[in-house]
């Protein structure tokens, strides 16, 4: 059976908007024309894909099954057209996890790459949607959920995480902190905890039951709220540059050291242009800077099993260097090295 891609596109937009008027406006056609396209598609498939009733538009069971593969079909078609008509446009890449400053890592790899067009995604779900829709070609951030079919990610950096706390916090003057020592503290969360997977899993793993949530209004606001409460703490990657603020301390975590896993994410069926050069640049940077050092006896990762496999897959002839005798304080002063 041959599918009409115009009909498939009409269905996908209606399924995403759950509103025929909005979907028709997106396609610059009438609502009647949109309805006819979807009706012809349903006739071809012999299945109803959308229920239209007084309670709005809803996906049927068949529609739910069809939606994912339909998106992939449209992406493949768009890539085929782009490969012929638009061979010189930049690679469009989004980043997410903005409080953890993903641009500082990307900038070390992408410098000298004039064919990059950078954007900012809100979070992983929004970036996944942009990839599936073909709005972007690749993305960079922490992958923490099963990915939809058609997407691929590659682990490129494991970054030690420090505890950030007020100078009046009882542990502020400690040279290092063990995560278990934070059980009597309050985890400060810049957003809803269920949306911040790394902090959520850290709290669950180390028995930190007191949490305080607030809006993510940027790093300065985040640090000011920490300084205002002597029991609060949060986590930031060790080499995130902090503005001068005498009321804040950054203390290395050990026993175990939490690691934040950064990945490059893209469509597995290829992009335009393909991200091969960017992947190669990340692999080279990971080897040179020892970004993939990982010892399960001393490090903590919420996604340990997938990262175990990812380190092996990502290294490919460039295995991470072994442990060194440096202190965590030395590591923070040497930007090229991952950890002690």
N, C-alpha and C positions, 0 to 999 in steps of 0.2 A: 504494500500500500504506500503510495506517495503522498506526503503531507504538503499542504500549501503553507509556506512559512508566514505569509501574511495572516492566515487564519491562526496559526500557532502564536504569533506575536500578539494578536488581539486577545487570545485567551490568557496568555501570561500577564499582560497588563491588567486585564480585568481581575485576574486572580490576586494580583498584588494590591491593586487599589480597592478591591471588593466594592467597586462602584463603576457602573457602565459609563456614566457621564464623564468621570475623571479619566478613565481609560481612553474613551473616544477623543477627548480633548488632547491627550498626550499624543495620539496618532494623527491628529488633525483630520479626523473624519467625523461623520455624524454618528450619533448613538445608534440609529437604526442600522447603519452600515456595519458597525461593530457587532451588533446582535446577529446580523446575517452571517458574518464571518464565523462567529463562534458556533452558530447553529449548523453551518455546513461542516465545520470540523467535527462536531458531535455526531453528525450524520455519517461522516466518513469512518469514524471510530466505532460507531454503534454503541456509544456510551454517553450518558449525560455527564458533563464535566462541572457545570455550575448550576446551582439551584437559585432561582430568582423568585423571591416572594415578598410578602409584606415586611419581613424582618431583614430585608436587604439581600445581598449576594453572598452565597456560601459555596465553598468547594464541596463537591461530592467526594465519596471515597475514591472513585476513579480519577477525579480531578486532582486529588492530592497525590496519587501515584504518578500522574502524567506531568505534574508541574516541574519537578526537578529535571527529568530528561528533556522536557520541552525547553527549559532555559539553556541547557547544554547545546541543544540543536541550534538555537538562535545564536549562541556565542560562537559556535563553529562556523555558522554561515557568515556572521559579521567578520570573523577573522579571515575567512576566505576572500571576502570583498576587500578588506583592508590590505591583504597581502598583494593584491593587484593594483589598487588605486592609491594607497597611502603608505608607501614603503619608507618614507623618511621622517615620519613624525617621531617625537621623543617617546621614550618609555615613561609611562605614567605610573608613579609609585606613591602610595599613601603610607603614612606612619600612624601608629596609635600607641597609647600608653604615655600620654604627653607629660604627666608629672615626672615620669622617669626619664624624660628627655631623650627619646630615641634618635633624634637628629644628630646627637654628638657621636653616636656610633656610625650612623649612615654617612655622615660627613667625612669620616676617616676612610671610607671605602669609595664614595662617589665623587670625591674631589678629582677634577679633570675629566669628568664625564658630562660633556655639554648636552648630551641627548637625553637628559633626565628632566621630567616635569614633576615636581614634588607637590604633594597635597597632604592634608591632615584628615584622617578619619576620626569619627567620634569614639568608636570602640571596635572590638573584633567583629561582632555581628554586622555592623554597618559596613565594614571593610569587605567582609565576605559577600555581602549583597552587591557591593560595587564591582567586585571581581566577577561574580556570576553574571552581572548585567553587561560586562564589558566596558564599564566606565573607567576602570583602571587596569593596568597590566600586571602589577605586582604590589606587594605591601610588606612592611617591616614592623614587627612588634612581637608580643608573646602569644603563641598559639596555645590555647588551653581547653579546647573542646574538640570532639570528633568533627572532622571537616566534611562538608558535603562532597558527593562524588564530583570528580573533575578538578579538585584543587590539590595542590602539592605544597609541602613546606619543607624547608631545610634548616636545621639548627646551625646557627653561625656564631653564637656567643653565649657563654655562661658567665654571668657577672656576679661577684660577691655583693651581698646586701648588708648595709650597716643599720644600726639602730639610731634613730634621730630623736632626741629628747631635750627637755628643758635643762638648763644648767642647775636647776634646783631639784631635779629628779634624783632619788637616792642612788642611782647607778651612774650618774653623769660623770663622775671622776674615775670610774673604773677603766683600766687600759683596754679590756675586752669584756664582752658580756656573752653569757650562754643564753640561748632562747628561753630555757626553762626558768631563768631568773626573772623573766618579764611577766610571770603569771599573776603577780599582784598589781600589775600596771594596767593602764587603759589604752587599748589600741585605737589610735586616731585614724579615721578612715575618710579620705576625701571623696565621698560618694556613698552609694548604697553597697553594703558589704557583698550582697549576692552578685553584684556586677563586677567586683574586684576579686577575681579568682585567686590570685597569689596571696593577698592579705587574708582572705577567707580560709584558705588551706593552712597558712601559717598559724593562724589563731586556733584552728581545730587541732592541728598536730601538736602544738605545745601547750594546750590547755589554757589559753588566754580567753577568759569568758567575759571580761568587761570591755565593751567597745563603745566608741562615740563616733557618730557619723555626721558629716557636714558636706556642703557643696564644694566641688573642686573649682576654686576661683584663682588657681595659679599657685606657684611655689611660694611667693611672699606671704600670701594669706595662709597657706598651709603651715608655714613655719611660725607665723605669728600666733596661730591657734595652739600650736604645740608649746610655745614659750609661755602661754598664759595659764597652763595647767601643769603642775609639778608631777602629776601621776601619768600623764600621757606620753606615748611614744608612737613612732611609726617607722616604716622601712623605706630606705632609698638606696639605689645602687651606689657602690663605694666611690665611684669617680664622677658622680653628678656634681657639677660645680655649684656650691652653695654660696649665696650672697653673704657678705660679712654681717654677722649677727651674733653679738656677744651672749645673747640669751639662749643659744642653741649649742648642743654638742652632737657630734657624729662619732659613734663608738663602734668599732668592728665587732661583728658577731662570730663566735667560734663554738665548736662542740655541740652541734654541727654548724657549719657556715651555710646559711641559705644562699642559693644561687638563683638568679633571675635568668630565664632562658629566652634569648632573642632568636627569632626565626625570620627567614625570608619566605614569603607566601606568594604563590602564583597559580594560574590555571595550568593544570597538567596537560591539557591539550594544546598548549602553546599560546604565546601572546604575540603582539606586534609592536615593536620588534621583540623577539624572544629574549628572556632575561638571562641568557647563557653568560654573557659577559659580566653581568652583575654578580651572578652566582660565583663565577670564577674569581672575581675580585674579593668577594667575601671569604672564600676558601683560603685565598692567599693571605688575607689580613688575619684570619683566625690562626693560621700556622705561624705567621710572623709574630703576632702579639700574644700567642698562647691563650687564645680565648676559649678553648675547649677543654682545658684541664678540669678533670672531674674525678674525685675519689669518693666512692659511696660510703667509705668508713668515716669520713670527716666532713662531707658536704651533705646538704639537704636540698632535695628538689621535689616539688609536689607532683611532677610528672616523671618520676624516676625511670620507670620502665621504658617510656617512649624516648627519654633522653639517652638512656643507655644505648638504645639502638641508633639514635640520631648521631651520637658522638662517633660511633663506629662508621656510620654511613657517610658522615660529613668529612671525616678525616681522610679516607681514601689515599693512602700513601703519604699523608701528612699527619701522622699521629700526634696527639697532644704531648707536650713535653712532660716529663715526670716532675715530682714534687721538688721544691727548693727549700732552702733554709731561711728564706727571707721572712721578716715579720709582716703582718698585715699593714702596719704603719708604713713600712718601706714600699709595699705594693701600691698604696694609695699615692705615693710620691713618684712612682715610676709608671707612667701611663701605658707603656708598652707591655707590662706584665700583668697577668691575670690575678694571681693570688700567691700566698705563701704555701 
